[in-house]
Amino acid sequence: MSESKVALITGANKGIGFETARQLGQQGMTVLIGARDAAKGEQAAKTLQAEGICAEAVVLDVTSRASVDAAAETVGNKYGHLDILVNNAGVFLDWGTSAFAVTEDVLRQTYETNVLGPFRMIQAFLPLLKKSPAGRIVNLSSVLGSTGLAADPSTVYSKSRGAAYATSKAALNMLTVAFANELRRTNIKVNNAHPGWVKTEMGGAGAQMEIPEGAQTSVRLATLPADGPTAGFFHKDDTLPW
Ligand SMILES: NC(=O)c1ccc[n+]([C@@H]2O[C@H](COP(=O)([O-])OP(=O)(O)OC[C@H]3O[C@@H](n4cnc5c(N)ncnc54)[C@H](OP(=O)(O)O)[C@@H]3O)[C@@H](O)[C@H]2O)c1
């Protein structure tokens, strides 16, 4: 059994996930770099190790139950518990596409990663999270998944397109609440993070925020104190509307 906190971040080979692993690692945690491509995961872990961080790659394709179950077994065998799960892996396949033009296939692929991915991860890792004195689950949502903001015609969000992505994040929001409610009497907290519009491969070069700042919300929710919130939707310290 490891003595330092153990954090697993999905989609951590690049972008916000990689930076979240770095910032949690800088706090002295052991960080497990979830990556569907083994070589990319190893490379990311090596980069963090060179910075003095205790990092290890874990092969993890969140669209595959077999991959998720195998990762849970690996982590269980080596560490015996998990303190932090950051469901960061995500795809945005219909950026700028009208809801009328989104195909069923794109909708299905998006839900596989953005909704069923975190669902599978939470179910598979719950036994390990229950062994932590202070389990924390962070789901990477998006302000684009706020139904309230999108339904208000005075907001920019009512003009944004990408119904597969937006509805997947709205579904993830409710999944967060459903799991948080199930876990209210435990030491485990489950919250949604909106990172901001961040300059990653997904966010693009025109985004407002640099990656280190984009990881702050995930890190804050991953390290909430015992009296911190659960079932919330946050950007930094601000609560977002559902
Ligand atoms: N960037 C933004 O402005 C922004 C805003 C709001 C919310 N978010 C959310 O923040 C999270 C991270 O976004 P990002 O901007 O860092 O995106 P990114 O740079 O595109 O990175 C996405 C990560 O997810 C991984 N991934 C995709 N499908 C996967 C799968 N099936 N199994 C495992 N990993 C998978 C990717 O792996 P590969 O390298 O193998 O593709 C990559 O590591 C996402 O959930 C996103 O929706 C981002």
The ligand as an SDF file (V2000), in Angstrom:
LIG
                    3D

 48 52  0  0  0  0  0  0  0  0999 V2000
   -9.9890   22.8720  -23.9220 N   0  0  0  0  0  0  0  0  0  0  0  0
  -11.0930   23.4610  -23.5740 C   0  0  0  0  0  0  0  0  0  0  0  0
  -11.2860   24.6530  -23.8680 O   0  0  0  0  0  0  0  0  0  0  0  0
  -12.1470   22.7300  -22.7700 C   0  0  0  0  0  0  0  0  0  0  0  0
  -13.2720   23.4550  -22.3470 C   0  0  0  0  0  0  0  0  0  0  0  0
  -14.2470   22.8010  -21.6000 C   0  0  0  0  0  0  0  0  0  0  0  0
  -14.0900   21.4750  -21.2620 C   0  0  0  0  0  0  0  0  0  0  0  0
  -12.9890   20.7890  -21.6850 N   0  0  0  0  0  0  0  0  0  0  0  0
  -12.8870   19.3690  -21.3080 C   0  0  0  0  0  0  0  0  0  0  0  0
  -11.6380   19.1310  -20.6700 O   0  0  0  0  0  0  0  0  0  0  0  0
  -11.1970   17.7930  -20.9460 C   0  0  0  0  0  0  0  0  0  0  0  0
   -9.7770   17.8070  -21.4810 C   0  0  0  0  0  0  0  0  0  0  0  0
   -9.7710   18.5530  -22.6900 O   0  0  0  0  0  0  0  0  0  0  0  0
   -8.4630   19.0540  -23.4550 P   0  0  0  0  0  0  0  0  0  0  0  0
   -8.7670   20.4100  -23.9430 O   0  0  0  0  0  0  0  0  0  0  0  0
   -7.2540   18.8150  -22.6410 O   0  0  0  0  0  0  0  0  0  0  0  0
   -8.5060   18.0740  -24.7290 O   0  0  0  0  0  0  0  0  0  0  0  0
   -7.3550   17.4040  -25.6290 P   0  0  0  0  0  0  0  0  0  0  0  0
   -6.1110   18.2280  -25.5910 O   0  0  0  0  0  0  0  0  0  0  0  0
   -8.0050   17.0900  -26.9110 O   0  0  0  0  0  0  0  0  0  0  0  0
   -7.0470   16.0350  -24.8240 O   0  0  0  0  0  0  0  0  0  0  0  0
   -8.0480   15.0720  -24.6940 C   0  0  0  0  0  0  0  0  0  0  0  0
   -7.4650   13.8570  -24.0090 C   0  0  0  0  0  0  0  0  0  0  0  0
   -8.4980   12.8510  -23.9400 O   0  0  0  0  0  0  0  0  0  0  0  0
   -7.9490   11.6530  -24.4550 C   0  0  0  0  0  0  0  0  0  0  0  0
   -8.9750   10.7390  -24.9600 N   0  0  0  0  0  0  0  0  0  0  0  0
   -9.8720   10.9140  -25.9450 C   0  0  0  0  0  0  0  0  0  0  0  0
  -10.6150    9.7990  -26.1180 N   0  0  0  0  0  0  0  0  0  0  0  0
  -10.1610    8.8990  -25.2060 C   0  0  0  0  0  0  0  0  0  0  0  0
  -10.5040    7.5690  -24.8830 C   0  0  0  0  0  0  0  0  0  0  0  0
  -11.4630    6.8960  -25.5520 N   0  0  0  0  0  0  0  0  0  0  0  0
   -9.8510    6.9470  -23.8630 N   0  0  0  0  0  0  0  0  0  0  0  0
   -8.8790    7.5910  -23.1890 C   0  0  0  0  0  0  0  0  0  0  0  0
   -8.4850    8.8420  -23.4700 N   0  0  0  0  0  0  0  0  0  0  0  0
   -9.1240    9.4800  -24.4770 C   0  0  0  0  0  0  0  0  0  0  0  0
   -6.9740   12.0940  -25.5470 C   0  0  0  0  0  0  0  0  0  0  0  0
   -6.1060   11.0330  -25.9010 O   0  0  0  0  0  0  0  0  0  0  0  0
   -5.3720   10.9740  -27.3620 P   0  0  0  0  0  0  0  0  0  0  0  0
   -4.1700   11.8690  -27.2640 O   0  0  0  0  0  0  0  0  0  0  0  0
   -5.0460    9.5270  -27.5040 O   0  0  0  0  0  0  0  0  0  0  0  0
   -6.3780   11.4710  -28.3660 O   0  0  0  0  0  0  0  0  0  0  0  0
   -6.3000   13.2380  -24.7920 C   0  0  0  0  0  0  0  0  0  0  0  0
   -5.3410   12.7200  -23.8940 O   0  0  0  0  0  0  0  0  0  0  0  0
  -12.2190   17.1960  -21.9220 C   0  0  0  0  0  0  0  0  0  0  0  0
  -13.1370   16.3920  -21.2320 O   0  0  0  0  0  0  0  0  0  0  0  0
  -12.9140   18.4230  -22.4940 C   0  0  0  0  0  0  0  0  0  0  0  0
  -14.2250   18.1290  -22.9300 O   0  0  0  0  0  0  0  0  0  0  0  0
  -12.0170   21.3870  -22.4350 C   0  0  0  0  0  0  0  0  0  0  0  0
  1  2  1  0
  2  3  2  0
  2  4  1  0
  4  5  1  0
  4 48  2  0
  5  6  2  0
  6  7  1  0
  7  8  2  0
  8  9  1  0
  8 48  1  0
  9 10  1  0
  9 46  1  0
 10 11  1  0
 11 12  1  0
 11 44  1  0
 12 13  1  0
 13 14  1  0
 14 15  2  0
 14 16  1  0
 14 17  1  0
 17 18  1  0
 18 19  2  0
 18 20  1  0
 18 21  1  0
 21 22  1  0
 22 23  1  0
 23 24  1  0
 23 42  1  0
 24 25  1  0
 25 26  1  0
 25 36  1  0
 26 27  1  0
 26 35  1  0
 27 28  2  0
 28 29  1  0
 29 30  1  0
 29 35  2  0
 30 31  1  0
 30 32  2  0
 32 33  1  0
 33 34  2  0
 34 35  1  0
 36 37  1  0
 36 42  1  0
 37 38  1  0
 38 39  2  0
 38 40  1  0
 38 41  1  0
 42 43  1  0
 44 45  1  0
 44 46  1  0
 46 47  1  0
M  CHG  2   8   1  16  -1
M  END
$$$$
